[in-house]
Each structure stands twice: as structure tokens, then as C-alpha cells.
Amino acid sequence: MPEMHVHVERDRCCSSGQCVMTVPEIFEQDDQDGLVRVRRTAVPAPRFAGVRLAAELCPGGAITVTEDDGAGTAA
């Protein structure tokens, strides 16, 4: 079974909110500083495409996505 995990580097976040608008089930913005926070590091399969898109849209490059195809091969 494929797996995906997501990590953010808050020091690279520029608070654009693209990730939150794309996948609010996974990302949120901190009320104090506006920086991204991950709500769930293990991404459910129905959200894989959205998380990939959020990483592409992130202007600060703060989102890292790791994937395992289920056969032990990480991408």
C-alpha cells in the first residue's frame, strides 16, 4: 500500500497560505505568526494529489513530500 508523509520547514514558509487553501485537512496556519503547520504528517491516499500540488505551489519551497510506493521504494 502506498504511503506519503509530509514535512514543513517553518523557517522557509512565507505565509502565502496556498497549502492551507489546497489541502486544509493536512495544513493549517499558526494563529500567532501565520506560518504553516502540518495537521497530519501521514497523508491519507485521497489527499496525495493535493499534497503534491501544495508542495509545487509553495513559493518558499517549505514543503517536503516523501512517498513509498508500497514495495519499499521511496520517491
PyMOL commands that set and color helices and strands:
alter all, ss='L'
color gray80, all
select helices_A, chain A and resi 10-12+18-22+45-57
alter helices_A, ss='H'
color red, helices_A
select strands_A, chain A and resi 3-8+27-29+36-38+63-68
alter strands_A, ss='S'
color yellow, strands_A
deselect
rebuild
show_as cartoon
